[in-house]
Amino acid sequence: MTSFLNFDSLAAISSAGLPATDAKAVAAARARQGALTKPPGSLGRLEALAEFMAGWRGTAQPKIDKAQALVFAGNHGVCAQGINPFPQEVTAQMVANFQHGGAAINQLCAVAGADLTVVALDLERPTGDFTQGPAMSEAETLSALRRGAEAVDPSADVLILGEMGIGNSTVAAALGLAVCGGEAASWVGAGTGADAAGIAHKADVVTKAVSLHRDATGMGVLAALGGREQAAICGAVLAARAARIPVILDGFICTAAVAPLHGTDPAFLDHCIVGHASREPGHTRLCEALGKDPVLRMDMALGEGSGAALALNILRSALACHNGMATFAEAGVAGG
Amino acid sequence: MTSFLNFDSLAAISSAGLPATDAKAVAAARARQGALTKPPGSLGRLEALAEFMAGWRGTAQPKIDKAQALVFAGNHGVCAQGINPFPQEVTAQMVANFQHGGAAINQLCAVAGADLTVVALDLERPTGDFTQGPAMSEAETLSALRRGAEAVDPSADVLILGEMGIGNSTVAAALGLAVCGGEAASWVGAGTGADAAGIAHKADVVTKAVSLHRDATGMGVLAALGGREQAAICGAVLAARAARIPVILDGFICTAAVAPLHGTDPAFLDHCIVGHASREPGHTRLCEALGKDPVLRMDMALGEGSGAALALNILRSALACHNGMATFAEAGVAGG
């Protein structure tokens, strides 16, 4: 059996049986938007977001009673290539910071009203160095996909995804290049603080890795060049789809994590929006390739799900207008 | 006596005694940002917003305990020129909608945690048709400035400004053209729903009005081409400055309302940010002229303070990170 929730083999993950948006609910939401006390279309992106939520939740007036935020953390063998100025211990230290409430994502979830869960994936056991061989075996990849899927709360109304992993902007660049093509130099950026020489070195490492794994296809790209947090993000995206939960992806690394799903079938990501445009140069290119227009542009490049959590405020505002505004008829306003 | 809070005559409104940002508080906020558990600068605009708030509130760790939203409404004599498809009665109908909680601004203030006050300014008495003479006498202008200033709650930590007034996108275009120059066609847009012929007509009306009042300067431009809600917005901006309350301006019409202050002295607007980039084409141009980079880009064009209220969520998020995050030392994270 092949299906989008089959984690028995990477080849078995197909878009067969993928739930679609509810066109009737979208149409009903659009009709409601047209009746609300405002010039048609004047709420712009907020109207589009309300219709997007309506389609995936299957109701003309969707609500966000429960917002879940999941941050997955992993460590990466490619750090052996010296692609990051921070030591790998920082991944676990930041996970502890998340758990103690001291990171940006904790504050942003508190403001936006999201329940945060942090999932640390075998931090003491980094993936393989993908310049030498595959980052993960198929079994390791499937295990991480499963852990991501299992972390999703099926009663959530929206899911925010984020990540933490020293070295994973290099992983993201490799995934972007492998799925979307181009030159490595256009996929690498400063990450957590690389200088010009460091960025050039990252580009060399990425070029070498993508060349080594040029025969990988579909979800095989994830095993060859990804990491556990990337696989867990893919698993969470698939589990959310099964429960018709819309997903807010974060920035460059989170969006690159799902690039192998896009490479397998772009329809996998129909229920996903991108929360913000990262300052990492590869993100603009990646969002264009995926056909996603980020909700926010804040010149951020932190990860952790920070841009996605920030975008949740916009989504809540969109639904507050959609559900709470009076219609022209209700308010006795001319022009409806 | 001339001073920025002197509403005895328009000529007396000068930037003498204008409070400035607190450079020490900004430096202390910047130092704190550098110590927080994130790569330097990775929160982008959120860091800049925290430092902006620190400077105007005069403290390294500013908070938003009270956010005030003020929406001013007025009617415009230029509607006699047929520049808007909606009847002028809609202004009062929308004010009633605000008061009953049915408009977009009500929902957006509820999500963002702002207390909304709506001030209707002599709706039954539209301003003069500025294609025939000045929109307001000096006394009318000063009265509206005063009403705007008096509406500001001096205990607020941030002030959101918005407006409602059928026909006031034509008023905004006239103010933008008069203060910043250019061609009328680049200052007019669809407003609440003008078609191509309607937009061309708006441009003709604006060209004629600005030519008629070409001798107006400084705050005299506000009397010649503005309206009561524009003057009230200017008054509120000045009263907020006196209380060191940062201001979030809304879109095209709200930003154009303060253009005469910019024309008098750009320093008048140092404590103001622009909440969102409106879809109205004149807004991009106006923000560039004023040196303001809007916080959000949501393709909105509603007014009411809607984009400013939406941006309050971003400001709250910025301060939550600024005040709530652990430092590298506190969290025991390497690399600080």
Boltz contact constraints between the chains, C-beta under 6 A:
constraints:
  - contact:
      token1: [A, 37]
      token2: [B, 97]
      max_distance: 6.0
  - contact:
      token1: [A, 37]
      token2: [B, 103]
      max_distance: 6.0
  - contact:
      token1: [A, 38]
      token2: [B, 104]
      max_distance: 6.0
  - contact:
      token1: [A, 38]
      token2: [B, 302]
      max_distance: 6.0
  - contact:
      token1: [A, 39]
      token2: [B, 192]
      max_distance: 6.0
  - contact:
      token1: [A, 39]
      token2: [B, 193]
      max_distance: 6.0
  - contact:
      token1: [A, 42]
      token2: [B, 301]
      max_distance: 6.0
  - contact:
      token1: [A, 42]
      token2: [B, 302]
      max_distance: 6.0
  - contact:
      token1: [A, 43]
      token2: [B, 300]
      max_distance: 6.0
  - contact:
      token1: [A, 44]
      token2: [B, 298]
      max_distance: 6.0
  - contact:
      token1: [A, 44]
      token2: [B, 299]
      max_distance: 6.0
  - contact:
      token1: [A, 44]
      token2: [B, 300]
      max_distance: 6.0
  - contact:
      token1: [A, 45]
      token2: [B, 298]
      max_distance: 6.0
  - contact:
      token1: [A, 45]
      token2: [B, 299]
      max_distance: 6.0
  - contact:
      token1: [A, 86]
      token2: [B, 335]
      max_distance: 6.0
  - contact:
      token1: [A, 87]
      token2: [B, 334]
      max_distance: 6.0
  - contact:
      token1: [A, 90]
      token2: [B, 334]
      max_distance: 6.0
  - contact:
      token1: [A, 93]
      token2: [B, 333]
      max_distance: 6.0
  - contact:
      token1: [A, 97]
      token2: [B, 37]
      max_distance: 6.0
  - contact:
      token1: [A, 97]
      token2: [B, 331]
      max_distance: 6.0
  - contact:
      token1: [A, 97]
      token2: [B, 333]
      max_distance: 6.0
  - contact:
      token1: [A, 102]
      token2: [B, 325]
      max_distance: 6.0
  - contact:
      token1: [A, 102]
      token2: [B, 326]
      max_distance: 6.0
  - contact:
      token1: [A, 102]
      token2: [B, 331]
      max_distance: 6.0
  - contact:
      token1: [A, 103]
      token2: [B, 37]
      max_distance: 6.0
  - contact:
      token1: [A, 104]
      token2: [B, 38]
      max_distance: 6.0
  - contact:
      token1: [A, 104]
      token2: [B, 321]
      max_distance: 6.0
  - contact:
      token1: [A, 104]
      token2: [B, 325]
      max_distance: 6.0
  - contact:
      token1: [A, 107]
      token2: [B, 320]
      max_distance: 6.0
  - contact:
      token1: [A, 107]
      token2: [B, 321]
      max_distance: 6.0
  - contact:
      token1: [A, 107]
      token2: [B, 324]
      max_distance: 6.0
  - contact:
      token1: [A, 108]
      token2: [B, 317]
      max_distance: 6.0
  - contact:
      token1: [A, 111]
      token2: [B, 316]
      max_distance: 6.0
  - contact:
      token1: [A, 111]
      token2: [B, 317]
      max_distance: 6.0
  - contact:
      token1: [A, 111]
      token2: [B, 320]
      max_distance: 6.0
  - contact:
      token1: [A, 192]
      token2: [B, 39]
      max_distance: 6.0
  - contact:
      token1: [A, 193]
      token2: [B, 39]
      max_distance: 6.0
  - contact:
      token1: [A, 298]
      token2: [B, 44]
      max_distance: 6.0
  - contact:
      token1: [A, 298]
      token2: [B, 45]
      max_distance: 6.0
  - contact:
      token1: [A, 299]
      token2: [B, 44]
      max_distance: 6.0
  - contact:
      token1: [A, 299]
      token2: [B, 45]
      max_distance: 6.0
  - contact:
      token1: [A, 300]
      token2: [B, 43]
      max_distance: 6.0
  - contact:
      token1: [A, 300]
      token2: [B, 44]
      max_distance: 6.0
  - contact:
      token1: [A, 301]
      token2: [B, 42]
      max_distance: 6.0
  - contact:
      token1: [A, 302]
      token2: [B, 38]
      max_distance: 6.0
  - contact:
      token1: [A, 302]
      token2: [B, 42]
      max_distance: 6.0
  - contact:
      token1: [A, 310]
      token2: [B, 317]
      max_distance: 6.0
  - contact:
      token1: [A, 313]
      token2: [B, 313]
      max_distance: 6.0
  - contact:
      token1: [A, 316]
      token2: [B, 111]
      max_distance: 6.0
  - contact:
      token1: [A, 317]
      token2: [B, 108]
      max_distance: 6.0
  - contact:
      token1: [A, 317]
      token2: [B, 111]
      max_distance: 6.0
  - contact:
      token1: [A, 317]
      token2: [B, 310]
      max_distance: 6.0
  - contact:
      token1: [A, 320]
      token2: [B, 107]
      max_distance: 6.0
  - contact:
      token1: [A, 320]
      token2: [B, 111]
      max_distance: 6.0
  - contact:
      token1: [A, 321]
      token2: [B, 104]
      max_distance: 6.0
  - contact:
      token1: [A, 321]
      token2: [B, 107]
      max_distance: 6.0
  - contact:
      token1: [A, 324]
      token2: [B, 107]
      max_distance: 6.0
  - contact:
      token1: [A, 325]
      token2: [B, 104]
      max_distance: 6.0
  - contact:
      token1: [A, 326]
      token2: [B, 102]
      max_distance: 6.0
  - contact:
      token1: [A, 331]
      token2: [B, 97]
      max_distance: 6.0
  - contact:
      token1: [A, 331]
      token2: [B, 102]
      max_distance: 6.0
  - contact:
      token1: [A, 333]
      token2: [B, 93]
      max_distance: 6.0
  - contact:
      token1: [A, 333]
      token2: [B, 97]
      max_distance: 6.0
  - contact:
      token1: [A, 334]
      token2: [B, 87]
      max_distance: 6.0
  - contact:
      token1: [A, 334]
      token2: [B, 90]
      max_distance: 6.0
  - contact:
      token1: [A, 335]
      token2: [B, 86]
      max_distance: 6.0
